Amino acid sequence: MITRIRDIRQGKGLTLAEVAARCDPPTTPQTIGRLETGTRTVSVEWLNRIAAALDVLPADLMQFEDRAEIGIAARLTAAGAEPLTKPRALASPHPSGGMTGMIVDYPFGDYRPRDELWLERLSPDRFKEAANRDILAPRPVGRFAFGRLVDMYGARLSILPPQHGARQIVLTETPWVAVVRKLIRTL
């Protein structure tokens, strides 16, 4: 199985030791190196552990023939744009199952017009993963609430919209929420 573990790790500027320490449970840098080079079999469990350590989706670690890569031309540092010492590439955005999208038409908080948000749908048993994150939640009559999930108490969710001075929205018995996972911004 061909993986992109090394490319993504290097793209994030992490060492083998840093990725190994971020794994849950932690592992050794040698194990991460063996998984990167293919001298050790990459199981689904390892893909999930390493993806969590690199803060990417497990599918992002896989090499697919039909998936485009974006070559990295330079690195922006405190000294300005600098050339790379070795060729590297970014994984192109790849949606997974359970994703939904949202477009931004009006500037709110960190979001600008024309931004595209990719959100992952979570069932009620996974709502804790969305704590203090921006979410989209269904409301009655086909409407939605969007904002920061600031409190959960039983089946009650409290959402703080991004508009300045907006009042908190309280929802009960919400069947799902979608947490923002990727922001695609056109410049």
Backbone bond lengths (Angstrom), bond angles and torsions (degrees), N, CA, C in turn:
res aa  C-N    CA-C-N  psi(-1)  N-CA   C-N-CA  omega(-1)  CA-C   N-CA-C  phi
1 M - - - 1.450 - - 1.533 108.03 -
2 I 1.321 116.19 128.39 1.460 121.11 -179.99 1.528 108.38 -92.94
3 T 1.322 115.05 127.76 1.461 119.64 179.87 1.521 110.22 -119.43
4 R 1.318 114.46 167.30 1.467 122.34 178.00 1.532 110.21 -112.57
5 I 1.325 117.11 23.55 1.463 121.30 -175.82 1.532 110.22 -55.87
6 R 1.336 116.81 -49.64 1.473 120.33 -177.56 1.530 110.95 -62.63
7 D 1.335 116.78 -45.68 1.466 120.27 -178.64 1.523 111.26 -59.07
8 I 1.327 116.47 -45.46 1.467 119.97 -177.95 1.524 110.40 -70.68
9 R 1.334 117.14 -41.16 1.477 120.09 178.36 1.527 109.93 -59.60
10 Q 1.333 116.52 -48.36 1.464 119.99 -179.61 1.528 111.15 -67.34
11 G 1.328 116.86 -35.99 1.456 120.39 177.50 1.521 112.27 -62.06
12 K 1.318 116.72 -29.75 1.461 121.32 178.11 1.531 111.41 -90.34
13 G 1.335 116.69 -1.31 1.465 120.65 177.43 1.514 113.82 72.06
14 L 1.337 117.43 29.38 1.469 121.59 -177.74 1.523 110.88 -103.17
15 T 1.324 116.13 149.14 1.457 121.47 174.96 1.522 109.42 -89.88
16 L 1.325 115.52 166.72 1.467 119.95 175.65 1.534 110.48 -58.21
17 A 1.323 116.69 -40.77 1.465 121.22 -179.27 1.526 111.58 -64.22
18 E 1.336 116.91 -39.43 1.467 119.75 -179.89 1.522 111.43 -66.65
19 V 1.331 117.47 -41.02 1.467 120.34 178.06 1.527 109.75 -66.79
20 A 1.326 116.68 -42.16 1.467 120.51 179.63 1.524 110.99 -60.14
21 A 1.328 117.14 -40.80 1.469 121.21 -179.80 1.527 111.51 -69.85
22 R 1.338 117.72 -30.49 1.467 121.35 -179.78 1.527 112.80 -77.18
23 C 1.339 117.69 -18.02 1.465 120.58 179.92 1.525 109.72 -65.04
24 D 1.329 115.48 151.40 1.468 121.07 178.73 1.522 108.93 -123.59
25 P 1.326 118.10 107.70 1.461 128.51 -2.69 1.528 110.68 -74.18
26 P 1.341 116.33 159.74 1.471 120.09 -179.79 1.530 111.18 -58.98
27 T 1.313 115.05 152.88 1.458 121.19 178.67 1.527 108.13 -131.20
28 T 1.314 117.48 -166.70 1.464 120.65 -178.41 1.527 110.60 -101.11
29 P 1.334 117.46 153.97 1.466 120.27 175.34 1.538 111.84 -60.05
30 Q 1.329 116.72 -33.32 1.462 120.95 179.42 1.530 110.78 -62.81
31 T 1.327 116.87 -40.29 1.470 120.56 178.99 1.520 110.16 -63.84
32 I 1.323 117.22 -44.72 1.471 120.45 178.82 1.528 109.06 -61.14
33 G 1.331 117.64 -42.65 1.463 121.39 178.49 1.523 112.19 -61.15
34 R 1.322 117.40 -41.01 1.475 120.94 178.47 1.533 111.15 -66.74
35 L 1.322 116.61 -37.37 1.460 120.16 178.07 1.524 110.69 -68.49
36 E 1.329 117.14 -36.36 1.465 121.38 178.35 1.527 112.00 -65.64
37 T 1.318 116.35 -41.69 1.463 120.68 -174.72 1.526 113.14 -86.33
38 G 1.327 116.51 -10.43 1.459 119.72 179.92 1.512 114.19 86.33
39 T 1.346 118.44 6.75 1.465 119.75 177.28 1.528 111.22 -78.25
40 R 1.318 116.27 -9.59 1.458 121.82 172.59 1.526 107.18 -128.42
41 T 1.329 116.25 138.46 1.462 121.46 -177.61 1.519 110.67 -66.58
42 V 1.321 115.48 134.16 1.460 121.71 179.08 1.523 107.95 -93.76
43 S 1.317 116.25 107.70 1.466 121.29 178.28 1.525 109.51 -85.95
44 V 1.312 116.15 170.40 1.462 120.80 176.33 1.525 109.74 -61.39
45 E 1.330 116.94 -38.86 1.469 120.41 178.86 1.532 110.75 -61.04
46 W 1.341 116.75 -43.36 1.462 119.88 178.53 1.524 111.02 -66.08
47 L 1.325 117.24 -40.74 1.468 119.64 177.93 1.523 110.42 -57.98
48 N 1.327 116.80 -44.77 1.462 120.58 -179.61 1.529 111.38 -64.69
49 R 1.334 117.39 -42.79 1.469 120.80 -179.81 1.527 111.76 -63.96
50 I 1.337 115.81 -45.47 1.463 119.42 -177.59 1.525 110.64 -71.14
51 A 1.334 117.56 -38.09 1.470 120.60 177.49 1.522 110.26 -60.00
52 A 1.333 117.09 -43.09 1.469 120.50 178.32 1.536 109.92 -63.98
53 A 1.320 117.45 -40.10 1.470 121.09 -179.85 1.529 111.48 -66.01
54 L 1.338 116.77 -32.87 1.468 121.22 -179.17 1.526 112.39 -93.50
55 D 1.329 116.75 -2.84 1.468 122.93 -179.35 1.532 111.31 58.35
56 V 1.341 115.71 48.14 1.459 123.10 174.72 1.520 107.89 -133.51
57 L 1.313 116.78 170.81 1.454 121.39 174.37 1.523 109.17 -79.52
58 P 1.346 118.48 146.79 1.470 119.49 178.24 1.530 112.86 -53.59
59 A 1.334 118.24 -36.58 1.467 121.04 179.35 1.524 111.56 -62.67
60 D 1.347 117.76 -26.42 1.462 120.98 178.70 1.528 111.76 -66.04
61 L 1.335 116.88 -21.65 1.462 120.84 -178.05 1.530 112.55 -84.78
62 M 1.329 116.82 -10.67 1.458 120.96 -177.29 1.521 111.05 -90.73
63 Q 1.327 116.00 145.63 1.458 122.02 176.36 1.520 107.86 -94.93
64 F 1.339 117.31 115.70 1.452 122.22 178.72 1.521 108.64 -113.53
65 E 1.327 116.55 139.66 1.456 120.35 -178.41 1.529 112.35 -65.13
66 D 1.350 116.87 -33.76 1.460 120.08 -175.85 1.522 113.34 -90.09
67 R 1.302 117.69 7.94 1.456 121.46 -176.30 1.523 110.39 -104.41
68 A 1.294 115.84 121.83 1.462 120.90 -177.39 1.527 111.23 -73.89
69 E 1.317 114.64 148.31 1.461 120.58 172.94 1.520 107.74 -113.96
70 I 1.303 115.60 150.28 1.457 121.64 179.94 1.517 106.99 -109.71
71 G 1.318 116.43 115.61 1.459 120.39 179.93 1.517 111.00 -67.81
72 I 1.319 116.34 139.22 1.462 121.39 179.16 1.523 107.67 -90.27
73 A 1.316 116.94 122.49 1.456 121.92 -178.17 1.532 112.00 -86.29
74 A 1.331 117.13 -38.44 1.460 120.93 -175.34 1.525 109.65 -156.09
75 R 1.320 114.42 171.38 1.462 121.75 177.43 1.527 107.15 -120.93
76 L 1.335 117.20 132.77 1.454 120.94 179.21 1.519 108.64 -90.64
77 T 1.329 116.51 116.76 1.458 122.29 -178.34 1.522 109.16 -119.34
78 A 1.325 116.52 -179.16 1.461 120.98 178.02 1.528 111.03 -61.98
79 A 1.333 116.09 -25.16 1.466 120.66 179.78 1.527 112.69 -88.70
80 G 1.321 117.52 -3.48 1.460 121.81 -178.63 1.513 111.26 115.25
81 A 1.341 116.66 -166.27 1.460 121.98 179.84 1.517 109.14 -74.75
82 E 1.328 116.10 125.27 1.462 121.72 -178.51 1.516 109.71 -124.28
83 P 1.341 117.17 147.56 1.466 119.77 178.57 1.521 111.05 -71.20
84 L 1.326 115.52 157.31 1.462 121.05 176.33 1.516 109.91 -83.91
85 T 1.324 116.91 151.24 1.461 120.23 176.63 1.521 111.04 -83.99
86 K 1.349 117.03 -26.65 1.461 121.88 177.53 1.528 108.02 -133.27
87 P 1.327 118.00 147.25 1.464 119.48 178.02 1.536 110.79 -64.41
88 R 1.318 115.62 138.77 1.461 121.22 178.22 1.518 108.77 -141.22
89 A 1.329 115.16 165.47 1.461 119.62 -179.25 1.519 109.84 -142.62
90 L 1.332 115.35 154.79 1.459 122.53 174.56 1.523 108.22 -100.40
91 A 1.325 115.59 145.40 1.455 119.52 173.31 1.520 107.79 -76.02
92 S 1.322 116.78 132.68 1.455 118.62 176.87 1.522 108.58 -70.28
93 P 1.323 118.25 150.53 1.464 120.29 -179.32 1.522 110.53 -56.37
94 H 1.317 115.56 133.94 1.460 121.78 -176.51 1.517 108.93 -132.96
95 P 1.334 118.08 110.19 1.462 119.07 -179.61 1.520 111.27 -71.07
96 S 1.311 116.52 145.79 1.456 121.46 175.53 1.520 108.04 -108.03
97 G 1.318 116.23 171.73 1.457 120.18 176.89 1.520 109.56 -61.54
98 G 1.293 116.77 148.96 1.462 120.23 179.59 1.513 113.90 83.14
99 M 1.331 117.05 8.35 1.460 120.00 178.63 1.522 109.42 -92.03
100 T 1.313 115.99 150.57 1.447 122.91 173.47 1.518 107.21 -138.64
101 G 1.299 117.76 161.43 1.454 120.29 -176.20 1.514 112.54 -119.43
102 M 1.321 115.36 162.94 1.453 122.14 175.92 1.528 107.01 -149.49
103 I 1.330 116.78 138.92 1.462 119.96 176.21 1.522 108.73 -108.58
104 V 1.314 115.43 151.11 1.459 121.62 -178.67 1.522 108.32 -105.51
105 D 1.323 116.28 124.45 1.465 121.41 178.26 1.527 112.42 -106.50
106 Y 1.329 117.35 -16.65 1.459 121.22 -175.78 1.519 108.33 -137.26
107 P 1.327 119.46 139.08 1.469 120.18 -177.76 1.529 112.24 -70.39
108 F 1.311 115.76 124.43 1.461 123.07 175.15 1.512 107.95 -136.49
109 G 1.315 117.75 125.63 1.458 121.05 176.43 1.518 111.66 54.02
110 D 1.331 115.92 -122.69 1.465 121.86 -178.31 1.519 113.31 -81.60
111 Y 1.317 118.17 -5.29 1.461 121.79 -173.28 1.522 111.59 -99.10
112 R 1.349 114.88 141.52 1.460 122.00 -179.06 1.529 109.80 -118.85
113 P 1.342 117.76 157.29 1.464 119.33 175.69 1.531 110.72 -55.12
114 R 1.313 116.52 142.84 1.466 126.51 -178.41 1.523 113.56 79.08
115 D 1.336 119.37 -1.26 1.461 120.27 173.61 1.527 108.12 -66.26
116 E 1.317 115.60 145.88 1.458 121.94 173.07 1.516 107.27 -114.64
117 L 1.316 116.87 128.99 1.460 121.68 178.40 1.515 108.62 -107.98
118 W 1.315 116.27 132.41 1.457 122.20 174.07 1.517 106.06 -105.04
119 L 1.309 116.49 123.34 1.456 122.05 -175.42 1.524 110.30 -119.90
120 E 1.326 115.84 143.58 1.462 121.46 176.98 1.523 108.72 -102.59
121 R 1.329 116.09 125.64 1.467 120.78 178.50 1.522 110.12 -73.45
122 L 1.340 114.86 134.62 1.460 121.69 178.45 1.517 109.14 -122.26
123 S 1.311 116.15 139.06 1.459 121.16 174.95 1.527 108.35 -82.04
124 P 1.351 118.12 164.30 1.474 120.42 -175.58 1.533 114.78 -53.84
125 D 1.326 117.91 -31.54 1.466 119.24 179.78 1.533 112.55 -70.68
126 R 1.341 118.04 -10.74 1.465 122.04 179.58 1.525 112.85 -112.88
127 F 1.340 118.58 8.72 1.467 121.45 -177.44 1.525 112.66 -56.98
128 K 1.333 118.77 -30.51 1.472 120.85 -178.44 1.525 111.77 -60.73
129 E 1.352 117.45 -25.44 1.471 120.94 178.00 1.527 111.20 -65.74
130 A 1.333 116.48 -20.57 1.464 120.97 -176.59 1.530 113.04 -96.19
131 A 1.321 117.49 2.35 1.468 120.66 -178.36 1.527 110.51 -56.88
132 N 1.335 115.43 130.86 1.458 124.06 179.30 1.533 113.07 60.12
133 R 1.329 116.21 28.84 1.467 122.64 176.60 1.522 108.42 -121.55
134 D 1.320 117.59 160.01 1.464 121.47 176.00 1.521 108.95 -76.87
135 I 1.336 115.00 131.77 1.464 120.65 -177.71 1.528 111.24 -134.09
136 L 1.315 114.07 161.18 1.454 123.86 169.86 1.515 105.80 -115.46
137 A 1.329 117.76 131.10 1.465 121.27 -179.21 1.524 109.25 -133.66
138 P 1.345 116.78 140.11 1.463 119.16 178.48 1.521 111.44 -72.55
139 R 1.347 114.94 145.96 1.457 122.63 174.76 1.518 107.20 -121.87
140 P 1.310 118.45 169.32 1.462 120.01 178.62 1.530 112.83 -59.38
141 V 1.310 116.06 156.39 1.461 125.44 174.90 1.532 112.49 61.45
142 G 1.333 117.19 37.61 1.454 121.03 174.44 1.505 116.17 71.87
143 R 1.322 118.31 16.16 1.465 121.46 178.85 1.527 109.30 -97.92
144 F 1.348 115.43 172.16 1.459 121.01 -179.07 1.518 110.16 -136.40
145 A 1.323 114.89 158.11 1.462 122.46 170.70 1.523 106.53 -118.17
146 F 1.340 116.71 139.59 1.462 121.44 177.70 1.513 108.94 -132.89
147 G 1.315 116.18 136.25 1.458 121.10 176.94 1.513 111.00 162.83
148 R 1.318 115.30 -168.69 1.461 122.75 -178.41 1.525 109.54 -83.04
149 L 1.338 116.96 128.05 1.468 121.48 176.10 1.527 106.98 -77.51
150 V 1.340 116.06 103.76 1.464 120.75 -172.86 1.520 113.97 -100.33
151 D 1.339 117.84 -17.13 1.467 119.25 -178.64 1.517 109.86 -157.80
152 M 1.331 115.49 142.93 1.457 122.55 173.92 1.515 107.80 -133.52
153 Y 1.308 115.50 129.97 1.454 120.14 176.46 1.520 107.32 -142.07
154 G 1.326 115.70 105.03 1.452 119.53 -175.78 1.522 109.79 62.04
155 A 1.336 117.22 -125.68 1.468 122.07 179.77 1.525 111.82 -90.34
156 R 1.339 117.45 5.54 1.463 121.49 -177.60 1.531 110.57 -97.25
157 L 1.338 115.27 130.10 1.458 121.50 177.00 1.517 108.86 -116.49
158 S 1.311 117.18 137.68 1.469 121.90 175.26 1.517 108.15 -113.67
159 I 1.336 115.03 123.58 1.461 122.11 -176.04 1.520 108.80 -119.65
160 L 1.330 116.07 131.17 1.456 121.39 177.67 1.528 108.29 -103.50
161 P 1.355 118.12 109.24 1.466 120.97 -179.49 1.529 111.56 -62.33
162 P 1.347 117.87 155.39 1.465 120.69 -177.43 1.527 114.28 -75.56
163 Q 1.325 118.82 -12.63 1.459 120.62 -179.76 1.526 110.31 -66.20
164 H 1.309 116.43 139.64 1.460 121.62 178.72 1.529 109.45 -62.13
165 G 1.314 116.96 129.16 1.456 122.47 177.12 1.520 114.84 77.46
166 A 1.321 118.29 6.86 1.471 120.90 -179.24 1.526 110.70 -70.34
167 R 1.323 114.49 148.99 1.463 120.42 177.87 1.515 110.52 -85.51
168 Q 1.297 115.44 149.17 1.444 123.08 178.93 1.533 110.32 -61.06
169 I 1.329 117.16 141.37 1.466 123.06 177.28 1.523 107.52 -105.55
170 V 1.313 117.04 130.35 1.465 121.77 178.73 1.519 108.13 -111.68
171 L 1.337 115.92 124.39 1.461 122.23 178.76 1.518 109.58 -118.30
172 T 1.323 116.64 146.45 1.469 121.09 175.30 1.518 108.80 -126.77
173 E 1.306 114.98 150.59 1.464 122.48 176.09 1.522 112.11 53.46
174 T 1.305 115.71 48.09 1.459 122.40 179.22 1.537 108.81 -79.64
175 P 1.354 118.32 126.15 1.468 119.69 -176.40 1.528 113.88 -72.79
176 W 1.331 117.53 -25.42 1.455 122.29 178.96 1.531 109.36 -162.40
177 V 1.311 115.53 161.29 1.457 122.12 167.44 1.524 105.90 -132.50
178 A 1.321 116.34 157.84 1.464 121.09 176.32 1.528 107.16 -123.19
179 V 1.327 115.98 120.23 1.458 121.68 -177.49 1.531 109.49 -95.01
180 V 1.338 115.77 138.82 1.474 120.67 -179.71 1.520 108.48 -66.54
181 R 1.326 115.45 125.32 1.477 121.87 178.71 1.519 112.40 -112.01
182 K 1.340 117.24 -35.16 1.469 119.82 -178.95 1.509 109.01 -138.96
183 L 1.318 114.47 143.49 1.464 122.81 174.22 1.518 106.61 -116.19
184 I 1.334 116.30 121.97 1.462 121.24 176.87 1.524 105.86 -109.70
185 R 1.316 116.13 118.18 1.465 120.48 -175.66 1.528 109.09 -118.86
186 T 1.330 115.06 125.27 1.457 121.47 175.35 1.526 108.05 -88.42
187 L 1.296 116.38 129.48 1.464 120.05 -178.87 1.498 111.02 -93.82
